[in-house]
Amino acid sequence: MVFRFARCGLLARAALVLAAPAGVVSAGVVTLASVPSLQAADTLTPAVATALRDAQTALASHAYDRARQAVDQAAAVSGLSAYDDYVITQMRAAVATQAGDTATAIAAYEKLMASSRTPVSARNQMLMSEATMAYTAKNYAAASSAISRYLKVAGPNPQMQLLLVQSLYLQRDYTGVLRVVAPMVAADVAAGHKPGESILQMQAASAVALKDADTASQAYAMLARYYGKKEYWALLLHELVTRTAIPDTLQLDVYRIRMAAGDSLQARDYMDMVEIALQQHLPQLASDLMAQGYAAGVLGTGAEAPRQARLRAMAEKAAAERKAASAADEQAALAQSGGDALFLVGYNAVLSGQAEHGLALMRQAITKGVSDPAVATLHLGLAQLQANQPKEAAATFEHITGKGPVRDIAQLWLLRLAQGQSAH
């Protein structure tokens, strides 16, 4: 008696139903009928066919031990053909998968994928199944390996990419998370798609664990940009404020973006801002900040009110003196070989209400050459905001690239502008 199994025979009824882990879309249902590439002359040895029928019956009744025994009985038949071995391995995979025996199922899948009988599409399905089973069994290293292989041969798949990041993150392979996520996010942005929120969250958390402040800030900025939640802004500002690498020259810029983002500032913060502005020879900005502190009701009350009044008077006097000397300062700055003094003259002109003239001087100074082009570009953008030119300011901020606090501050301003809030 000859036994021949067609695609819709015994194996078609042995489905491998894979349970998806929480928060992960299932890889789907893989039926063994879709897996083998059967040849017309392939037949099963009678004893093998009988044992596999018994295995199928037991599997349908969820009698997994009996199903395993039947598969082992089929494998013990002497003189197995290559086809016998292939079909036995398929049934072993089916039984192991439904029984939750991940190790045996994966071993069977690996054997099937190595066979020339298995078409490429079926191999890809098996890799998906293998990865999902390994993840469910919390064998994240095996899951990462299977997903990486799948993505290499099958190409991008959002569900599998998310599962890969989760697998790496749960292994605490934070370096691996950053390595894998960066090109995923870049590809989404380039295609005009919104990067996945959970992927960005894991990128940020991994960067924090690795003390990579730049990457963490960029991830939080993406989260704030695409998902707009208050907690992401809070994390962004916290990351910026607590970063030890921010130089003193940027402390005023940190305060200003905090103000624009609606962060709560205390009287000591306003006093600190004003003192830094005076030290940076920006007396009009210092005077404006004092006025904002009084308008907000933060300054002018309590035991510190007299000191605050004295500082306000000092700032106003310095601003008036600077404005009176602006023409002479401009001539002296134009005569210098570098552009730092001219940039300062232009910035003060913008702050004093001479927007177009001041912006022209600032651009001329940058062309002439300044000591820190990135900071100068940031301040040019802030001056454009002061001049009520938000579109021009956004374009200026976009020119600040690379890594570091200057870029991070510029990115925060871009976020505020994107949300229609161009606070000065």
C-alpha positions in Angstrom: 0.0 0.0 0.0 1.4 3.4 -1.0 0.7 6.5 1.1 1.0 9.9 -0.6 0.3 13.2 1.2 -1.0 16.1 -0.8 -1.0 19.8 0.4 -4.5 19.5 1.8 -3.9 16.1 3.6 -2.7 15.3 7.0 -0.3 18.3 7.4 -2.9 20.8 6.2 -4.9 20.1 9.4 -1.9 20.5 11.8 -1.9 24.3 12.4 0.8 26.1 14.3 -1.0 28.8 16.2 1.4 31.2 17.8 0.5 33.3 20.8 1.7 36.8 20.6 3.3 38.5 23.6 1.5 41.3 25.3 1.8 44.5 23.2 3.1 42.7 20.1 1.0 41.9 17.1 0.9 38.2 16.4 3.1 36.9 13.6 0.0 35.1 12.4 -1.0 31.5 11.8 1.4 29.3 10.0 -0.1 26.1 8.5 2.1 23.3 7.7 0.2 22.9 4.5 1.8 26.1 3.3 5.3 25.0 4.3 6.6 21.9 2.3 7.4 21.9 -1.4 6.2 18.4 -2.1 7.3 16.5 -5.1 4.8 14.3 -7.0 6.7 11.1 -6.3 7.1 11.7 -2.5 5.4 9.1 -0.4 5.6 8.1 3.3 6.6 4.8 4.5 3.4 3.0 5.7 4.6 2.8 9.4 5.5 6.4 9.4 2.2 7.4 7.9 0.3 5.4 10.6 2.3 6.9 13.4 1.8 10.5 12.1 -2.0 9.9 11.8 -1.9 8.9 15.5 0.1 12.1 16.3 -2.4 14.2 14.4 -5.4 12.7 16.3 -3.6 13.2 19.6 -2.7 16.8 18.7 -6.3 17.6 17.8 -7.3 16.4 21.3 -4.5 18.4 22.9 -2.9 15.2 24.2 0.6 16.4 23.7 2.5 13.7 25.4 0.7 11.1 23.3 1.3 13.1 20.2 5.1 13.4 21.0 5.2 9.6 21.5 3.6 9.0 18.1 6.1 11.4 16.4 9.0 9.6 18.2 7.5 6.3 17.0 7.5 7.6 13.4 11.1 8.7 13.8 12.2 5.3 15.1 11.0 3.5 11.9 14.1 2.0 10.2 15.1 3.0 6.7 13.5 6.5 6.7 13.5 8.4 3.4 14.4 12.1 3.2 10.7 12.7 2.7 9.8 10.7 5.8 12.3 12.7 7.9 11.0 16.0 6.5 7.3 15.3 7.3 8.2 13.9 10.7 10.1 17.2 11.5 7.0 19.1 10.4 4.8 17.2 12.7 7.3 17.5 15.5 7.3 21.3 15.0 3.5 21.3 15.1 3.3 19.3 18.3 6.1 21.2 20.1 4.6 24.6 19.1 1.1 23.8 20.4 2.6 22.2 23.6 4.7 25.2 24.3 8.0 23.3 23.9 9.9 26.2 22.5 13.3 24.6 22.3 12.0 21.6 20.4 9.9 23.7 18.1 12.8 26.0 17.3 15.1 23.1 16.6 12.5 21.6 14.3 12.1 24.9 12.5 15.8 25.3 12.0 16.0 21.8 10.4 13.0 22.6 8.1 14.5 26.0 7.1 17.8 24.2 6.2 15.9 21.9 3.8 15.7 22.6 0.1 12.1 21.4 0.2 11.1 24.5 2.1 10.3 27.5 -0.1 11.7 31.0 0.8 8.3 32.4 1.8 7.7 29.5 4.2 11.2 30.0 5.7 10.4 33.6 6.4 7.1 32.5 8.1 9.1 30.0 10.2 11.6 32.7 11.3 8.6 34.9 12.4 7.2 32.0 14.3 10.5 31.1 15.9 11.0 34.7 17.0 7.6 35.0 18.5 7.9 31.7 20.3 11.3 32.7 21.7 9.9 36.1 22.8 6.9 34.5 24.5 9.3 32.1 26.3 11.4 35.1 27.4 14.3 33.8 25.5 15.1 37.2 24.2 18.5 36.4 22.8 17.0 33.7 20.6 14.2 36.1 19.6 16.7 38.8 18.6 18.7 36.4 16.5 15.7 35.1 14.7 14.2 38.5 14.0 17.6 39.9 12.8 17.8 36.9 10.4 14.2 37.5 9.2 14.7 41.3 8.6 17.9 40.5 6.7 16.2 38.2 4.2 12.6 39.5 4.2 13.2 43.3 4.5 11.6 45.8 6.9 8.5 44.7 8.9 7.2 47.2 11.5 5.9 44.4 13.8 9.1 42.5 13.7 11.2 45.6 14.1 9.3 46.5 17.3 9.7 42.9 18.6 13.5 43.2 17.9 13.8 46.4 19.9 11.7 45.0 22.7 13.9 41.8 22.8 17.1 43.8 22.9 15.7 46.2 25.6 14.5 43.3 27.8 18.0 41.9 27.6 19.3 45.2 28.7 21.3 45.4 25.5 21.0 49.1 25.4 23.8 49.6 22.9 22.0 47.2 20.6 18.8 49.1 21.0 20.4 52.4 20.0 22.2 50.7 17.0 18.9 49.2 15.7 16.6 52.1 16.4 18.6 54.9 14.8 18.2 53.7 11.2 14.5 52.7 11.9 13.7 56.2 13.1 15.7 57.9 10.3 13.9 55.8 7.7 10.5 56.7 9.1 11.3 60.4 9.2 12.7 60.4 5.7 9.5 58.7 4.5 7.3 61.2 6.2 6.1 58.6 8.7 5.7 59.0 12.5 8.2 56.9 14.4 6.6 54.4 16.8 6.1 55.9 20.3 7.3 52.7 22.1 10.4 52.5 19.9 11.3 56.1 20.8 10.6 55.5 24.5 13.0 52.5 24.5 15.6 54.6 22.6 15.3 57.3 25.2 15.5 54.9 28.1 18.4 53.1 26.6 20.3 56.4 26.1 19.6 57.4 29.7 21.0 54.0 30.9 24.1 54.5 28.8 24.4 58.2 30.0 24.2 59.3 26.3 22.5 62.7 27.0 22.6 63.8 23.3 20.7 60.7 22.1 18.2 60.9 25.0 17.4 64.5 24.3 16.9 63.7 20.6 14.6 60.9 21.4 12.6 63.0 23.9 12.4 65.7 21.2 11.0 63.2 18.7 8.4 62.1 21.3 7.4 65.7 22.1 7.2 66.5 18.4 5.2 63.6 17.2 3.1 62.8 20.3 2.9 66.2 22.0 2.5 65.0 25.6 3.3 67.2 28.5 5.4 64.5 30.2 7.7 64.4 27.2 8.3 68.2 27.4 9.0 67.7 31.1 11.5 65.0 30.4 13.2 67.2 27.7 13.6 70.1 30.0 14.7 67.9 32.9 17.4 66.3 30.7 18.5 69.8 29.5 18.6 71.4 33.0 20.4 68.5 34.7 23.0 68.0 32.0 26.4 68.8 33.4 28.0 69.3 30.0 26.1 72.6 29.4 28.7 75.5 29.5 28.0 78.6 31.5 27.6 80.6 28.3 24.4 78.6 27.5 22.7 78.8 30.9 20.7 81.9 29.8 19.6 80.0 26.7 18.4 77.1 28.9 16.4 79.5 31.0 14.8 81.1 28.0 13.6 77.9 26.4 12.3 76.9 29.8 10.3 80.1 29.9 9.0 79.6 26.4 7.9 76.0 27.3 5.9 77.3 30.3 8.3 75.8 32.9 7.8 77.4 36.4 10.6 79.8 37.3 11.3 81.2 40.7 12.5 84.6 41.7 16.1 83.3 42.0 15.8 82.1 38.4 14.9 85.5 37.1 17.6 87.2 39.1 20.1 84.6 37.7 19.0 85.3 34.2 19.3 89.0 34.5 22.8 88.8 36.0 23.9 86.5 33.2 22.4 88.8 30.6 24.3 91.7 32.1 27.6 89.7 32.2 27.0 88.8 28.5 26.6 92.6 27.7 23.0 92.3 26.8 21.5 94.9 29.1 18.2 95.4 27.1 17.6 91.6 27.5 18.3 91.9 31.2 15.8 94.8 31.5 13.2 92.9 29.5 13.6 89.8 31.7 13.2 91.9 34.9 10.0 93.3 33.4 8.7 89.8 32.7 9.4 88.7 36.2 7.5 91.7 37.7 4.6 91.1 35.2 4.4 87.5 36.3 4.2 88.5 39.9 7.4 86.6 40.8 9.5 89.6 41.4 8.8 92.7 43.5 7.5 91.0 46.7 9.0 89.6 49.8 12.2 90.3 51.6 14.2 90.3 48.3 12.1 93.1 46.8 14.6 95.9 47.5 17.4 93.9 46.0 15.3 93.1 42.9 14.4 96.8 42.5 18.1 97.7 42.6 18.9 95.1 39.9 16.1 96.3 37.8 17.3 99.9 38.0 20.8 98.7 37.1 19.6 96.8 34.1 17.5 99.8 32.8 20.5 102.2 33.2 22.9 99.8 31.4 20.4 99.4 28.6 20.0 103.1 28.2 23.8 103.6 28.2 24.3 100.9 25.6 21.7 102.3 23.3 23.3 105.8 23.5 26.7 104.3 22.6 25.4 102.0 19.9 26.6 104.1 16.9 30.2 104.3 18.3 30.1 100.7 19.2 29.1 99.7 15.7 31.9 101.7 14.1 34.5 100.2 16.4 33.1 96.7 15.8 33.2 97.1 12.0 36.9 98.0 12.2 37.7 94.7 14.0 38.9 91.7 12.0 36.6 89.3 13.8 32.9 89.4 14.0 32.2 88.8 17.7 31.9 92.5 18.7 29.8 93.3 15.6 27.4 90.4 16.4 26.9 91.7 19.9 26.1 95.2 18.6 23.6 93.7 16.2 22.0 91.6 18.8 21.6 94.6 21.1 20.1 96.6 18.2 17.4 93.9 17.7 16.6 93.8 21.4 16.3 97.6 21.4 13.8 97.6 18.6 16.1 98.1 15.5 15.3 94.7 14.1 16.2 94.9 10.4 19.4 96.8 11.1 20.4 94.6 13.9 19.8 91.3 12.0 21.8 92.6 9.1 24.7 93.3 11.4 24.4 89.8 13.0 24.5 88.1 9.6 27.5 90.3 8.6 29.3 89.3 11.8 28.7 85.6 11.2 30.1 85.9 7.6 33.1 87.8 9.0 33.8 85.0 11.5 32.7 84.5 15.1 34.3 82.4 17.8 31.4 80.0 18.2 29.3 79.8 15.0 26.7 77.4 16.5 25.9 79.7 19.4 25.8 82.7 17.1 23.3 80.9 14.8 21.2 80.0 17.9 21.2 83.7 19.0 20.4 84.8 15.4 17.3 82.6 15.5 16.3 84.1 18.9 16.8 87.6 17.5 14.6 86.7 14.6 11.9 85.6 17.0 12.4 88.9 18.8 11.7 90.6 15.5 8.6 88.5 15.0 10.0 86.4 12.2 9.2 82.8 13.3 9.6 81.3 9.8 13.0 82.8 9.4 13.9 81.7 12.9 12.9 78.1 12.3 15.1 78.0 9.1 18.0 79.4 11.2 17.5 76.8 13.9 17.4 74.0 11.3 21.0 74.9 10.3 22.3 73.8 13.7 23.2 70.2 13.3 25.4 67.5 15.0 25.2 66.8 18.7 25.4 68.9 21.8 23.4 71.3 23.9 23.3 74.1 21.3 21.5 71.7 18.9 19.2 70.5 21.6 18.2 74.0 22.5 17.6 74.8 18.9 15.5 71.7 18.5 13.3 72.7 21.5 12.7 76.1 19.8 11.7 74.3 16.7 9.2 72.2 18.6 7.7 75.3 20.2 7.5 77.0 16.8 5.9 73.9 15.3 3.3 74.1 18.0 2.6 77.7 17.2 4.2 79.1 20.3 7.0 81.6 19.5 7.5 83.1 23.0 10.5 85.5 23.1 
